[in-house]
Amino acid sequence: MNIDFFPNLAGPVRWPPGYGRVADIAKRVRDFGIEGYPPATQRRLRQVNVLNAFVLASYLVFAAFYALFDWSALKLLAFALLVNVPLLLVPPFLHRYSEIAAITWIAVQNALAFVVFGLIVGSAAGMQFWLLAAGVLIVFYGTDRLPMAVAMICLLVGTFLFVEFELPRFSEWSPITPAVAGVIKTIAVIGSATISTGFVYLAMYMARQAEAALETEYARSEALLSSIMPDKIAARLKREPQSIIADKYDQVTLLFADVVNFTPKASLLTPEELVAFLNRIFSSFDALAEQHGLEKIKTIGDAYMVAGGLPEAQPEQVATAANMALDMLETVRDLSDEIGEEVSVRIGIHTGPAVAGVLGKRKLFYDVWGDTVNTAARMEAFGSPGRIQVTEAVYMLLDGAYAFEQRGVIDIKGKGPMAVYYLLRAHGDA
């Protein structure tokens, strides 16, 4: 039978027969009795189950070791270890009563057990040195139950002191030699140090995992905040969480885009297809906004709003918005060719003063208000599919650098008669 424990990159890992069943049993033992607790408590109870399994296995191993090492002198100690084994089957069943019941049982049971061990072999054998690993109990009680953890640590350390200084050095029950006592004591000291080191590492590992989780959540929240408002505004919000963030701008350029005939198209699509369709278009627009240095404000249904000149002034904001609008038309044409179906947008642009700020407490929202916003929205709403309609203010600022088609004076709802223009291209473009 060829079992490759160190496979090369060319082949899959081949585990030994029965590995899956052993792993499943280990998982069942680890997770026994923790159902119904919150995730953080479940992690701690898993650790308690692992500790209990380790202690139980240690009792069995050392019972066998001492029996084989010196049966005549240590048979009573081996028997005492085995007698304690059934008591170590109890802790996982105690989780149903309290999250600290099992670890408290383990601590008290071991305190009593090591008094018995000290009576059997005497303090010179050093069995009590296992108790000096008591500090690891903090890991299982947690810092929120520090008084209880300290009480149990004091119990185990007190037991160590009692055995060390109050019990006889050697016992008539187990006539061990100083050499045998030295072996038992050496094992206890090394074992206690190993347990302490292992659980200090565990505590450090848990802290590192917690820090990594916090860093991940912080990065996620930072990314989310950046996705809903400009970085400069987000920084102000974190710096002054209770303040009202509202800024007046002398000039802001607003661009509105709307997918033409979207409502009838939406009725023919499944929810997944509908969202995928809009996401494809708006993700392309998001990339263009980032490329041109404009700030996406929001989407409203199938409408898309982007702004230039906020939260920081942009001297070329009108030209930048015009360039993005032209790129949006090209992007939509490419998408139409790709999917084999005509997709068209109306785009409107206006520039002027506006106010921008943050609304809400739970669901924060960065928005822009003012007549400039309303006028830009009207330019889109009263525009034509596949064209960019701009106000005279935009035309005056871009004339000479861009080609326009004069549409004339039209009646705009809420605004009255306005001279409007279609932006065609930048001069020099084909």
Secondary structure by P-SEA (a helix, b strand, c coil): cccccccccccccccccaaaaaaaaaaaaaacccccccaaaaaaaaaaaaaaaaaaaaaaaaaaaaaaacccccaaaaaaaaaaaaaaaccccccccccaaaaaaaaaaaaaaaaaaaaaccccccccccccccccccccccccaaaaaaaaaaaaaaaaaaaacccccccccccccaaaaaaaaaaaaaaaaaaaaaaaaaaaaaaaaaaaaaaaaaaaaaaaaaacccaaaaaaaaacccbbbbbbbcbbbbbbbbbcaaaaaaaaccaaaaaaaaaaaaaaaaaaaaaaccccccccccbbbbbccccccccaaaaaaaaaaaaaaaaaaaaaaaacbbbbbbbbbbbcccccccccccccccccccaaaaaaaaaaaaccccbbbbcaaaaaaccccbbbbbccccccccccbbbbbbbccccccc
